[in-house]
Amino acid sequence: MAFAVTLDFTLQQGPFRVQLDETVRARAIALFGRSGAGKTTVLDAVAGLRRPTDGRIVVGETTLFASRDGLDLPARHRRMGYVPQDAALFPHMNLRRNVTYGAGHGRGDTLAKILAVLDLEALIERRVDQLSGGEKKRAAIARALMADPRMLLLDEPLSGLDAALRQRVLPYLIRVRDELETPMLYVSHQAEEVRAIADWVIKLDGGRVVSSGPPDEVELA
């Protein structure tokens, strides 16, 4: 299911400036570019972790930020499912408690569905130190999904995994996109990931958009 996203803002961070003027309708949008291009800054602005200097951010029918109207929705009210590079799981909790942390009550059916999509049912009682790198990544994604997010924000979610393990985890992200129909904003500098996940790519360099379009129309290099 395609989802409308407007990223029309400027964010000044010291001498570095990020500037976008994009309105996209897609299931999964990739922010692509080399390290330091501004990808994570854009993700943080959508999450409400960094405040743009001016402009507008709209996800679906909800305006998250609009400088002209003096609107800056607090991060806790934006319903963004943020998955950082580091899985950031609680080491003293098992997988079940990590995934359901902060999700509230009455989400048993949702938990079962998410665990099935991410193939985590058999691991539900395992401690974090008993999980592989790929399993930890999937657990972090499951925790974000349990918050019933308006959009899933993924910051290099396969970083730290070798090529073989990335190939094993990537299909689970595709299942989240297709079976749970959860819109995604996906940060990556890996062309292969972007081609597999995204139906729209915003390529950044030095904080500015240098290309924007379907993956087969954007130079992923």
Z-matrix of the N, CA and C atoms (Angstrom, degrees):
N
C 1 1.464
C 2 1.528 1 109.12
N 3 1.305 2 116.93 1 120.38
C 4 1.463 3 121.20 2 -179.54
C 5 1.522 4 110.79 3 -69.63
N 6 1.304 5 115.83 4 151.81
C 7 1.453 6 123.05 5 -172.92
C 8 1.517 7 108.00 6 -137.44
N 9 1.313 8 118.11 7 136.29
C 10 1.460 9 121.52 8 -178.08
C 11 1.527 10 110.70 9 -89.41
N 12 1.321 11 115.91 10 131.85
C 13 1.460 12 121.99 11 178.83
C 14 1.530 13 108.65 12 -135.49
N 15 1.318 14 116.09 13 130.39
C 16 1.464 15 121.64 14 174.61
C 17 1.524 16 109.17 15 -113.69
N 18 1.317 17 115.83 16 121.06
C 19 1.460 18 123.14 17 175.31
C 20 1.520 19 106.71 18 -120.04
N 21 1.303 20 116.19 19 90.13
C 22 1.464 21 122.47 20 -175.00
C 23 1.527 22 107.19 21 -129.46
N 24 1.335 23 115.51 22 82.40
C 25 1.470 24 118.05 23 -174.12
C 26 1.519 25 111.12 24 -156.51
N 27 1.313 26 113.89 25 164.43
C 28 1.458 27 123.41 26 172.18
C 29 1.521 28 107.79 27 -120.36
N 30 1.321 29 115.72 28 136.42
C 31 1.464 30 120.47 29 176.84
C 32 1.518 31 108.02 30 -132.45
N 33 1.324 32 114.77 31 116.23
C 34 1.463 33 120.94 32 -179.61
C 35 1.521 34 109.02 33 -97.66
N 36 1.331 35 117.10 34 125.84
C 37 1.449 36 122.10 35 179.33
C 38 1.522 37 108.26 36 -130.85
N 39 1.337 38 115.88 37 92.75
C 40 1.457 39 119.73 38 -172.46
C 41 1.515 40 109.01 39 62.68
N 42 1.332 41 117.65 40 -131.16
C 43 1.470 42 119.68 41 179.19
C 44 1.530 43 113.19 42 -80.11
N 45 1.343 44 116.80 43 -8.97
C 46 1.463 45 120.98 44 -175.24
C 47 1.527 46 110.39 45 -94.09
N 48 1.333 47 115.30 46 132.33
C 49 1.466 48 120.38 47 -179.58
C 50 1.525 49 109.90 48 -124.53
N 51 1.326 50 115.07 49 131.81
C 52 1.463 51 122.08 50 173.48
C 53 1.516 52 107.79 51 -107.27
N 54 1.325 53 116.65 52 130.41
C 55 1.453 54 120.61 53 -176.50
C 56 1.525 55 109.95 54 -140.12
N 57 1.342 56 116.01 55 123.73
C 58 1.456 57 121.59 56 179.90
C 59 1.520 58 109.74 57 -134.13
N 60 1.320 59 114.74 58 152.82
C 61 1.467 60 122.39 59 171.59
C 62 1.519 61 106.63 60 -146.20
N 63 1.339 62 115.41 61 75.76
C 64 1.459 63 121.86 62 -173.32
C 65 1.527 64 110.54 63 -128.51
N 66 1.325 65 116.03 64 133.75
C 67 1.456 66 122.17 65 168.34
C 68 1.518 67 106.83 66 -126.13
N 69 1.332 68 115.36 67 119.44
C 70 1.462 69 121.62 68 -170.83
C 71 1.520 70 109.61 69 -129.45
N 72 1.310 71 115.13 70 144.14
C 73 1.470 72 120.28 71 171.95
C 74 1.521 73 106.59 72 -121.59
N 75 1.340 74 115.91 73 112.63
C 76 1.462 75 120.54 74 -173.67
C 77 1.522 76 110.00 75 -160.97
N 78 1.326 77 115.82 76 166.13
C 79 1.469 78 120.75 77 173.63
C 80 1.524 79 110.52 78 -82.25
N 81 1.323 80 115.46 79 -40.61
C 82 1.461 81 120.68 80 -177.63
C 83 1.520 82 108.82 81 -140.91
N 84 1.319 83 116.14 82 122.44
C 85 1.462 84 122.68 83 -179.99
C 86 1.518 85 107.89 84 -108.55
N 87 1.326 86 116.57 85 128.42
C 88 1.463 87 121.11 86 177.37
C 89 1.520 88 109.73 87 -101.57
N 90 1.318 89 115.51 88 135.47
C 91 1.458 90 122.67 89 168.33
C 92 1.516 91 105.49 90 -100.39
N 93 1.319 92 115.79 91 110.31
C 94 1.468 93 121.68 92 -170.55
C 95 1.519 94 109.98 93 -116.49
N 96 1.323 95 115.88 94 143.23
C 97 1.457 96 120.58 95 176.07
C 98 1.508 97 110.25 96 160.19
N 99 1.318 98 115.43 97 168.34
C 100 1.457 99 119.65 98 -178.49
C 101 1.524 100 109.89 99 -73.20
N 102 1.314 101 115.79 100 171.18
C 103 1.459 102 121.70 101 178.99
C 104 1.528 103 110.35 102 -58.02
N 105 1.331 104 116.12 103 134.24
C 106 1.457 105 120.81 104 -179.57
C 107 1.512 106 114.78 105 87.68
N 108 1.345 107 117.00 106 4.86
C 109 1.472 108 120.34 107 -177.88
C 110 1.520 109 112.65 108 -75.28
N 111 1.345 110 117.45 109 -19.15
C 112 1.460 111 120.88 110 -179.30
C 113 1.515 112 114.11 111 110.80
N 114 1.322 113 117.62 112 8.61
C 115 1.462 114 121.77 113 -175.10
C 116 1.529 115 112.03 114 -62.08
N 117 1.333 116 116.31 115 -51.20
C 118 1.463 117 120.00 116 -177.84
C 119 1.527 118 110.83 117 -67.86
N 120 1.313 119 117.68 118 -31.41
C 121 1.468 120 120.78 119 176.21
C 122 1.521 121 110.50 120 -61.01
N 123 1.326 122 116.99 121 -42.56
C 124 1.462 123 120.81 122 177.14
C 125 1.530 124 110.00 123 -63.03
N 126 1.325 125 116.92 124 -45.66
C 127 1.460 126 121.33 125 179.30
C 128 1.532 127 110.52 126 -59.09
N 129 1.324 128 116.79 127 -43.85
C 130 1.459 129 120.55 128 179.83
C 131 1.527 130 112.07 129 -65.34
N 132 1.325 131 116.67 130 -34.12
C 133 1.464 132 120.09 131 177.48
C 134 1.525 133 110.82 132 -65.45
N 135 1.325 134 116.70 133 -40.83
C 136 1.469 135 120.75 134 177.83
C 137 1.524 136 110.38 135 -66.73
N 138 1.328 137 116.64 136 -38.38
C 139 1.467 138 121.36 137 -179.63
C 140 1.523 139 112.33 138 -71.39
N 141 1.325 140 117.37 139 -19.15
C 142 1.456 141 120.67 140 -177.04
C 143 1.515 142 112.80 141 90.84
N 144 1.330 143 116.99 142 15.84
C 145 1.458 144 121.62 143 -179.51
C 146 1.529 145 111.72 144 -90.78
N 147 1.329 146 116.54 145 -18.94
C 148 1.466 147 121.35 146 173.93
C 149 1.520 148 107.79 147 -134.46
N 150 1.320 149 115.92 148 141.75
C 151 1.465 150 120.70 149 -175.64
C 152 1.522 151 110.35 150 -100.88
N 153 1.337 152 117.76 151 121.69
C 154 1.464 153 120.07 152 176.00
C 155 1.527 154 111.91 153 -61.27
N 156 1.306 155 115.35 154 156.24
C 157 1.461 156 120.81 155 175.66
C 158 1.516 157 110.29 156 -69.70
N 159 1.321 158 115.74 157 -40.93
C 160 1.460 159 121.20 158 176.36
C 161 1.523 160 108.66 159 -162.07
N 162 1.340 161 115.39 160 171.85
C 163 1.454 162 119.83 161 176.10
C 164 1.512 163 113.37 162 114.37
N 165 1.332 164 114.88 163 -153.23
C 166 1.467 165 120.18 164 -171.50
C 167 1.528 166 110.10 165 -151.50
N 168 1.334 167 115.94 166 139.17
C 169 1.464 168 122.84 167 173.44
C 170 1.526 169 107.38 168 -128.89
N 171 1.326 170 116.11 169 122.63
C 172 1.464 171 121.63 170 -179.50
C 173 1.521 172 108.73 171 -130.18
N 174 1.320 173 116.81 172 130.68
C 175 1.453 174 122.17 173 176.68
C 176 1.523 175 108.26 174 -122.51
N 177 1.321 176 116.15 175 117.15
C 178 1.462 177 119.46 176 -173.73
C 179 1.522 178 109.40 177 64.08
N 180 1.316 179 116.08 178 -125.00
C 181 1.466 180 121.06 179 178.89
C 182 1.524 181 111.94 180 -101.70
N 183 1.326 182 116.97 181 8.01
C 184 1.463 183 121.09 182 -175.32
C 185 1.524 184 111.22 183 -107.75
N 186 1.314 185 116.50 184 123.34
C 187 1.459 186 121.94 185 174.71
C 188 1.521 187 108.40 186 -84.54
N 189 1.321 188 116.15 187 119.77
C 190 1.460 189 121.63 188 -179.06
C 191 1.522 190 111.78 189 -91.04
N 192 1.329 191 115.25 190 -33.30
C 193 1.459 192 120.30 191 -178.53
C 194 1.520 193 109.00 192 -149.13
N 195 1.314 194 116.37 193 134.07
C 196 1.465 195 121.80 194 175.31
C 197 1.521 196 107.70 195 -151.74
N 198 1.325 197 117.19 196 102.88
C 199 1.461 198 120.74 197 -176.00
C 200 1.521 199 111.73 198 -63.10
N 201 1.319 200 116.80 199 -35.66
C 202 1.470 201 120.24 200 -178.27
C 203 1.526 202 111.63 201 -62.63
N 204 1.333 203 115.98 202 -33.24
C 205 1.464 204 120.47 203 -179.11
C 206 1.521 205 113.02 204 -97.40
N 207 1.338 206 116.87 205 2.14
C 208 1.456 207 120.13 206 -178.22
C 209 1.520 208 113.07 207 67.35
N 210 1.338 209 117.19 208 28.34
C 211 1.457 210 122.23 209 -176.57
C 212 1.524 211 110.77 210 -102.31
N 213 1.321 212 116.36 211 127.46
C 214 1.462 213 122.59 212 174.51
C 215 1.525 214 106.86 213 -145.85
N 216 1.323 215 115.86 214 89.50
C 217 1.455 216 120.92 215 -176.11
C 218 1.530 217 109.68 216 -62.77
N 219 1.334 218 118.29 217 128.50
C 220 1.473 219 120.25 218 179.12
C 221 1.521 220 111.44 219 -58.50
N 222 1.319 221 116.42 220 148.97
C 223 1.465 222 121.41 221 -177.21
C 224 1.523 223 111.81 222 -54.58
N 225 1.328 224 117.47 223 -39.13
C 226 1.471 225 120.33 224 -176.37
C 227 1.520 226 112.91 225 -68.15
N 228 1.347 227 117.29 226 -15.70
C 229 1.461 228 121.07 227 179.86
C 230 1.530 229 112.81 228 -103.17
N 231 1.309 230 117.23 229 0.08
C 232 1.470 231 119.74 230 -175.59
C 233 1.528 232 113.38 231 -84.29
N 234 1.322 233 117.31 232 -17.78
C 235 1.472 234 121.97 233 -179.36
C 236 1.531 235 111.31 234 57.06
N 237 1.320 236 114.71 235 51.37
C 238 1.451 237 120.83 236 175.16
C 239 1.523 238 108.92 237 -104.64
N 240 1.321 239 117.63 238 131.63
C 241 1.454 240 121.72 239 177.07
C 242 1.519 241 109.58 240 -94.03
N 243 1.335 242 116.89 241 97.64
C 244 1.460 243 121.60 242 -172.44
C 245 1.531 244 109.94 243 -91.75
N 246 1.326 245 116.15 244 124.77
C 247 1.468 246 122.05 245 175.66
C 248 1.526 247 107.43 246 -115.76
N 249 1.346 248 118.06 247 104.52
C 250 1.470 249 120.55 248 -177.66
C 251 1.526 250 111.70 249 -76.58
N 252 1.331 251 115.93 250 172.99
C 253 1.468 252 120.17 251 177.93
C 254 1.521 253 111.07 252 -59.16
N 255 1.317 254 115.43 253 -44.53
C 256 1.459 255 120.78 254 175.26
C 257 1.526 256 107.62 255 -84.96
N 258 1.316 257 117.45 256 128.26
C 259 1.468 258 120.68 257 -177.02
C 260 1.520 259 112.23 258 -55.91
N 261 1.348 260 117.76 259 -27.97
C 262 1.465 261 123.15 260 174.70
C 263 1.530 262 112.81 261 53.43
N 264 1.316 263 116.83 262 43.82
C 265 1.460 264 121.22 263 176.30
C 266 1.526 265 109.70 264 -81.20
N 267 1.328 266 115.81 265 156.09
C 268 1.459 267 120.38 266 177.51
C 269 1.536 268 108.72 267 -81.42
N 270 1.320 269 118.88 268 116.33
C 271 1.466 270 120.83 269 -173.18
C 272 1.529 271 113.76 270 -67.64
N 273 1.339 272 117.52 271 -23.09
C 274 1.469 273 120.42 272 -178.00
C 275 1.526 274 112.68 273 -87.59
N 276 1.342 275 117.56 274 -0.18
C 277 1.462 276 121.87 275 -179.75
C 278 1.526 277 110.01 276 -112.78
N 279 1.331 278 116.23 277 152.19
C 280 1.464 279 118.80 278 173.02
C 281 1.526 280 109.69 279 -80.04
N 282 1.320 281 115.87 280 179.63
C 283 1.463 282 119.39 281 -175.75
C 284 1.526 283 111.47 282 -61.69
N 285 1.331 284 117.01 283 -42.29
C 286 1.467 285 119.78 284 -179.20
C 287 1.525 286 111.61 285 -57.16
N 288 1.332 287 116.37 286 -48.71
C 289 1.456 288 119.83 287 -177.45
C 290 1.522 289 111.46 288 -67.85
N 291 1.326 290 117.25 289 -35.02
C 292 1.462 291 120.16 290 176.05
C 293 1.528 292 111.16 291 -63.11
N 294 1.333 293 115.58 292 -46.88
C 295 1.464 294 120.02 293 -174.88
C 296 1.525 295 111.28 294 -68.46
N 297 1.324 296 117.54 295 -35.68
C 298 1.471 297 120.62 296 -176.35
C 299 1.523 298 112.71 297 -92.74
N 300 1.323 299 117.61 298 -0.35
C 301 1.466 300 120.54 299 -178.25
C 302 1.530 301 110.56 300 -60.24
N 303 1.311 302 116.00 301 122.17
C 304 1.456 303 121.14 302 177.29
C 305 1.513 304 115.23 303 76.70
N 306 1.347 305 117.21 304 6.15
C 307 1.468 306 119.30 305 -176.39
C 308 1.516 307 112.92 306 -83.14
N 309 1.329 308 118.27 307 -15.83
C 310 1.462 309 120.13 308 -177.75
C 311 1.515 310 111.00 309 83.63
N 312 1.318 311 115.22 310 -171.44
C 313 1.463 312 120.90 311 -175.14
C 314 1.525 313 111.28 312 -100.76
N 315 1.316 314 114.75 313 165.79
C 316 1.464 315 120.10 314 172.12
C 317 1.507 316 114.58 315 74.87
N 318 1.363 317 117.92 316 25.49
C 319 1.454 318 119.99 317 -179.06
C 320 1.530 319 110.99 318 -117.43
N 321 1.351 320 116.35 319 29.93
C 322 1.452 321 120.22 320 -179.67
C 323 1.510 322 113.04 321 -60.50
N 324 1.332 323 117.78 322 -44.72
C 325 1.460 324 120.60 323 179.02
C 326 1.523 325 110.88 324 -62.69
N 327 1.322 326 115.68 325 -40.91
C 328 1.463 327 120.22 326 178.99
C 329 1.526 328 110.25 327 -63.57
N 330 1.325 329 117.01 328 -43.24
C 331 1.465 330 120.79 329 179.40
C 332 1.523 331 110.31 330 -59.05
N 333 1.318 332 116.94 331 -46.53
C 334 1.461 333 120.52 332 -178.73
C 335 1.524 334 111.23 333 -60.36
N 336 1.314 335 116.90 334 -41.50
C 337 1.459 336 120.70 335 -179.04
C 338 1.521 337 111.62 336 -67.48
N 339 1.320 338 116.22 337 -43.50
C 340 1.458 339 120.85 338 -179.21
C 341 1.529 340 110.43 339 -65.40
N 342 1.329 341 116.67 340 -43.05
C 343 1.460 342 120.39 341 178.56
C 344 1.523 343 111.09 342 -62.21
N 345 1.337 344 115.82 343 -37.85
C 346 1.468 345 119.60 344 179.38
C 347 1.521 346 111.32 345 -66.90
N 348 1.323 347 117.19 346 -45.76
C 349 1.462 348 121.17 347 -178.88
C 350 1.528 349 110.95 348 -61.66
N 351 1.333 350 116.19 349 -38.34
C 352 1.463 351 120.78 350 -177.51
C 353 1.535 352 112.75 351 -95.19
N 354 1.329 353 116.09 352 4.49
C 355 1.465 354 121.91 353 175.86
C 356 1.532 355 111.44 354 55.84
N 357 1.336 356 115.66 355 51.31
C 358 1.458 357 121.32 356 -177.07
C 359 1.533 358 112.83 357 -114.73
N 360 1.327 359 118.04 358 1.19
C 361 1.471 360 119.95 359 -173.76
C 362 1.525 361 112.43 360 -55.27
N 363 1.319 362 116.58 361 -44.17
C 364 1.467 363 120.26 362 -175.21
C 365 1.526 364 112.84 363 -72.39
N 366 1.325 365 117.14 364 -11.61
C 367 1.465 366 121.23 365 -175.72
C 368 1.520 367 112.61 366 -104.67
N 369 1.318 368 117.84 367 2.78
C 370 1.458 369 122.27 368 -165.70
C 371 1.529 370 113.83 369 -58.77
N 372 1.328 371 118.30 370 -30.86
C 373 1.467 372 120.07 371 -178.16
C 374 1.526 373 112.76 372 -99.18
N 375 1.300 374 118.29 373 3.98
C 376 1.467 375 120.32 374 -178.34
C 377 1.524 376 111.56 375 -75.20
N 378 1.330 377 114.97 376 146.90
C 379 1.454 378 120.17 377 173.09
C 380 1.529 379 109.62 378 -74.07
N 381 1.316 380 115.78 379 158.38
C 382 1.464 381 120.84 380 -178.77
C 383 1.525 382 110.99 381 -59.36
N 384 1.343 383 117.02 382 -38.56
C 385 1.465 384 118.66 383 -177.92
C 386 1.532 385 112.69 384 -72.28
N 387 1.329 386 117.24 385 -5.28
C 388 1.460 387 121.51 386 175.93
C 389 1.524 388 112.14 387 -98.22
N 390 1.331 389 116.93 388 1.47
C 391 1.464 390 121.34 389 -177.95
C 392 1.519 391 110.58 390 -97.45
N 393 1.326 392 116.12 391 145.78
C 394 1.460 393 121.12 392 173.69
C 395 1.531 394 109.52 393 -76.92
N 396 1.331 395 115.85 394 171.77
C 397 1.460 396 119.72 395 178.43
C 398 1.514 397 112.72 396 -58.94
N 399 1.337 398 116.57 397 -43.35
C 400 1.459 399 120.28 398 179.20
C 401 1.508 400 112.72 399 -66.58
N 402 1.334 401 116.86 400 -36.86
C 403 1.469 402 120.86 401 178.63
C 404 1.523 403 110.82 402 -67.19
N 405 1.326 404 116.74 403 -37.40
C 406 1.467 405 120.14 404 177.09
C 407 1.526 406 110.64 405 -64.15
N 408 1.330 407 116.86 406 -40.78
C 409 1.463 408 120.54 407 178.12
C 410 1.526 409 110.23 408 -60.80
N 411 1.338 410 116.80 409 -45.69
C 412 1.457 411 120.98 410 -179.84
C 413 1.523 412 110.99 411 -64.74
N 414 1.327 413 116.96 412 -36.57
C 415 1.465 414 120.66 413 177.89
C 416 1.529 415 110.92 414 -64.50
N 417 1.330 416 116.94 415 -40.36
C 418 1.465 417 120.45 416 178.52
C 419 1.529 418 111.08 417 -64.36
N 420 1.324 419 116.26 418 -38.51
C 421 1.469 420 120.28 419 177.34
C 422 1.529 421 109.99 420 -66.08
N 423 1.342 422 116.46 421 -42.13
C 424 1.466 423 120.53 422 178.93
C 425 1.520 424 110.85 423 -61.31
N 426 1.324 425 117.52 424 -41.64
C 427 1.470 426 120.79 425 179.66
C 428 1.529 427 110.64 426 -62.40
N 429 1.321 428 116.50 427 -42.83
C 430 1.467 429 119.42 428 178.26
C 431 1.526 430 111.25 429 -63.06
N 432 1.320 431 117.09 430 -39.09
C 433 1.467 432 121.31 431 -179.18
C 434 1.525 433 112.06 432 -68.77
N 435 1.329 434 117.49 433 -30.90
C 436 1.458 435 121.09 434 -179.39
C 437 1.527 436 112.34 435 -66.10
N 438 1.311 437 117.11 436 -17.09
C 439 1.463 438 120.54 437 177.61
C 440 1.519 439 112.18 438 -81.64
N 441 1.342 440 116.93 439 4.77
C 442 1.469 441 122.49 440 -179.32
C 443 1.537 442 110.74 441 54.48
N 444 1.344 443 116.41 442 58.50
C 445 1.466 444 119.18 443 -172.82
C 446 1.524 445 113.58 444 -74.19
N 447 1.312 446 114.20 445 149.43
C 448 1.459 447 121.11 446 172.03
C 449 1.524 448 109.69 447 -69.10
N 450 1.322 449 115.19 448 -33.45
C 451 1.462 450 122.01 449 178.19
C 452 1.520 451 108.60 450 -152.96
N 453 1.337 452 115.81 451 147.05
C 454 1.453 453 121.95 452 176.56
C 455 1.526 454 108.34 453 -95.97
N 456 1.330 455 116.55 454 124.01
C 457 1.455 456 122.62 455 179.73
C 458 1.526 457 107.81 456 -106.20
N 459 1.312 458 116.97 457 115.25
C 460 1.466 459 121.99 458 -173.33
C 461 1.520 460 110.19 459 -117.42
N 462 1.325 461 116.05 460 113.84
C 463 1.462 462 121.37 461 -178.57
C 464 1.529 463 109.22 462 -100.62
N 465 1.324 464 116.22 463 99.09
C 466 1.468 465 122.15 464 -178.93
C 467 1.538 466 110.02 465 46.42
N 468 1.338 467 118.43 466 57.44
C 469 1.470 468 120.01 467 -171.63
C 470 1.521 469 115.14 468 -65.42
N 471 1.335 470 117.71 469 -16.37
C 472 1.456 471 120.10 470 -179.99
C 473 1.528 472 112.17 471 -105.49
N 474 1.327 473 116.34 472 11.14
C 475 1.467 474 119.35 473 178.92
C 476 1.528 475 109.43 474 -65.24
N 477 1.314 476 116.38 475 147.82
C 478 1.450 477 121.21 476 -179.96
C 479 1.513 478 114.10 477 85.20
N 480 1.334 479 117.33 478 -5.32
C 481 1.461 480 121.27 479 177.98
C 482 1.523 481 109.29 480 -101.85
N 483 1.332 482 116.21 481 143.48
C 484 1.456 483 118.22 482 176.08
C 485 1.526 484 109.74 483 -73.55
N 486 1.316 485 116.73 484 171.02
C 487 1.466 486 121.76 485 -172.97
C 488 1.526 487 111.89 486 -58.28
N 489 1.333 488 116.69 487 -41.64
C 490 1.467 489 119.87 488 -178.61
C 491 1.521 490 111.24 489 -65.06
N 492 1.333 491 116.88 490 -41.25
C 493 1.465 492 120.17 491 -179.02
C 494 1.527 493 111.01 492 -71.68
N 495 1.332 494 117.04 493 -34.96
C 496 1.473 495 119.34 494 175.23
C 497 1.521 496 110.43 495 -59.33
N 498 1.334 497 115.86 496 -40.50
C 499 1.464 498 120.13 497 179.55
C 500 1.524 499 111.69 498 -65.59
N 501 1.320 500 117.43 499 -26.88
C 502 1.465 501 120.92 500 179.15
C 503 1.526 502 111.70 501 -80.96
N 504 1.339 503 117.09 502 -33.74
C 505 1.468 504 120.66 503 -176.30
C 506 1.532 505 111.89 504 -84.87
N 507 1.327 506 117.01 505 -32.47
C 508 1.462 507 121.32 506 -176.29
C 509 1.534 508 113.44 507 -53.39
N 510 1.334 509 120.33 508 -43.76
C 511 1.470 510 119.27 509 179.27
C 512 1.531 511 113.92 510 -59.19
N 513 1.337 512 116.97 511 -28.16
C 514 1.464 513 119.05 512 178.26
C 515 1.533 514 110.89 513 -67.94
N 516 1.324 515 116.51 514 -36.60
C 517 1.464 516 119.82 515 176.25
C 518 1.524 517 110.80 516 -65.35
N 519 1.315 518 115.96 517 -38.62
C 520 1.469 519 119.91 518 177.42
C 521 1.528 520 110.22 519 -64.46
N 522 1.336 521 117.46 520 -37.61
C 523 1.469 522 120.91 521 177.53
C 524 1.524 523 110.99 522 -65.77
N 525 1.319 524 117.32 523 -39.38
C 526 1.471 525 120.52 524 176.57
C 527 1.522 526 110.18 525 -59.95
N 528 1.317 527 115.30 526 -45.13
C 529 1.470 528 120.42 527 179.31
C 530 1.524 529 111.50 528 -62.03
N 531 1.332 530 117.21 529 -45.20
C 532 1.460 531 121.23 530 -171.69
C 533 1.527 532 113.54 531 -87.70
N 534 1.336 533 117.77 532 -42.45
C 535 1.457 534 120.45 533 -173.90
C 536 1.528 535 112.65 534 -87.41
N 537 1.320 536 116.95 535 -36.97
C 538 1.462 537 120.08 536 177.36
C 539 1.521 538 111.74 537 -91.93
N 540 1.338 539 116.44 538 -13.07
C 541 1.470 540 122.85 539 179.18
C 542 1.525 541 111.44 540 54.01
N 543 1.336 542 114.33 541 42.10
C 544 1.455 543 119.94 542 178.51
C 545 1.524 544 109.48 543 -93.14
N 546 1.329 545 118.54 544 118.80
C 547 1.467 546 120.17 545 178.76
C 548 1.528 547 111.00 546 -61.04
N 549 1.318 548 116.44 547 149.11
C 550 1.462 549 121.22 548 -176.06
C 551 1.521 550 111.47 549 -131.02
N 552 1.328 551 114.22 550 142.75
C 553 1.459 552 122.46 551 165.33
C 554 1.523 553 104.64 552 -119.36
N 555 1.328 554 115.53 553 113.37
C 556 1.468 555 121.89 554 -162.95
C 557 1.522 556 110.40 555 -119.41
N 558 1.327 557 116.81 556 116.90
C 559 1.462 558 121.61 557 178.55
C 560 1.524 559 109.74 558 -92.97
N 561 1.329 560 116.34 559 129.43
C 562 1.462 561 119.79 560 177.98
C 563 1.524 562 110.42 561 -161.77
N 564 1.325 563 115.13 562 154.34
C 565 1.467 564 120.43 563 168.72
C 566 1.521 565 109.87 564 -115.61
N 567 1.346 566 116.51 565 13.00
C 568 1.452 567 122.39 566 179.65
C 569 1.533 568 109.66 567 -101.18
N 570 1.316 569 116.31 568 112.33
C 571 1.463 570 121.02 569 -176.73
C 572 1.524 571 112.35 570 -59.31
N 573 1.325 572 116.86 571 -38.88
C 574 1.463 573 120.74 572 -178.04
C 575 1.528 574 111.39 573 -62.18
N 576 1.340 575 115.98 574 -42.90
C 577 1.469 576 119.88 575 177.72
C 578 1.525 577 110.97 576 -61.97
N 579 1.309 578 115.22 577 -45.86
C 580 1.467 579 120.29 578 -176.82
C 581 1.524 580 110.85 579 -61.33
N 582 1.318 581 117.03 580 -44.25
C 583 1.472 582 119.97 581 179.61
C 584 1.523 583 111.18 582 -62.67
N 585 1.325 584 117.80 583 -34.64
C 586 1.463 585 121.58 584 -177.77
C 587 1.518 586 112.52 585 -76.69
N 588 1.327 587 117.40 586 -36.14
C 589 1.465 588 121.80 587 -171.32
C 590 1.525 589 113.61 588 -95.58
N 591 1.327 590 116.52 589 -45.29
C 592 1.465 591 120.33 590 -164.87
C 593 1.521 592 113.38 591 -91.08
N 594 1.325 593 115.75 592 146.25
C 595 1.459 594 119.93 593 166.96
C 596 1.525 595 110.86 594 -108.15
N 597 1.346 596 116.53 595 1.89
C 598 1.471 597 121.57 596 171.86
C 599 1.517 598 107.86 597 -149.99
N 600 1.324 599 116.54 598 139.36
C 601 1.459 600 122.00 599 -178.66
C 602 1.525 601 109.53 600 -124.49
N 603 1.331 602 115.15 601 132.34
C 604 1.459 603 121.60 602 170.56
C 605 1.531 604 105.94 603 -111.94
N 606 1.325 605 115.88 604 111.14
C 607 1.461 606 120.74 605 -178.19
C 608 1.519 607 109.55 606 -93.94
N 609 1.330 608 115.45 607 126.03
C 610 1.458 609 121.65 608 -177.15
C 611 1.521 610 111.15 609 -112.30
N 612 1.314 611 114.92 610 147.78
C 613 1.456 612 121.27 611 172.93
C 614 1.521 613 107.41 612 -150.32
N 615 1.324 614 116.41 613 121.46
C 616 1.457 615 119.77 614 -179.61
C 617 1.512 616 113.70 615 61.40
N 618 1.331 617 116.80 616 30.45
C 619 1.464 618 120.72 617 177.68
C 620 1.515 619 115.11 618 85.35
N 621 1.321 620 117.52 619 0.93
C 622 1.464 621 120.98 620 -178.21
C 623 1.524 622 111.09 621 -121.77
N 624 1.323 623 115.62 622 152.51
C 625 1.458 624 121.33 623 177.85
C 626 1.518 625 108.72 624 -78.15
N 627 1.326 626 116.14 625 122.10
C 628 1.459 627 120.32 626 177.87
C 629 1.526 628 111.55 627 -103.69
N 630 1.337 629 116.38 628 -17.72
C 631 1.457 630 120.69 629 177.95
C 632 1.515 631 108.62 630 -163.40
N 633 1.346 632 115.50 631 148.93
C 634 1.461 633 119.72 632 -179.29
C 635 1.520 634 108.27 633 -152.61
N 636 1.345 635 116.45 634 129.83
C 637 1.455 636 119.67 635 -179.56
C 638 1.513 637 111.53 636 164.38
N 639 1.342 638 117.25 637 -173.31
C 640 1.480 639 120.55 638 175.69
C 641 1.522 640 109.65 639 -61.54
N 642 1.348 641 118.04 640 153.07
C 643 1.461 642 121.25 641 -176.04
C 644 1.536 643 114.13 642 -54.02
N 645 1.327 644 117.98 643 -34.19
C 646 1.463 645 119.07 644 -177.72
C 647 1.532 646 112.10 645 -79.54
N 648 1.331 647 116.87 646 -2.56
C 649 1.470 648 120.26 647 178.33
C 650 1.523 649 112.78 648 -111.21
N 651 1.321 650 116.50 649 -2.34
C 652 1.466 651 121.31 650 -179.56
C 653 1.518 652 108.69 651 -113.70
N 654 1.327 653 116.42 652 133.06
C 655 1.463 654 120.38 653 178.85
C 656 1.516 655 109.10 654 -73.05
N 657 1.312 656 116.49 655 111.68
C 658 1.464 657 121.24 656 -177.16
C 659 1.528 658 109.56 657 -96.36
N 660 1.296 659 114.22 658 73.83
C 661 1.467 660 120.44 659 -179.66
C 662 1.524 661 109.24 660 -146.86
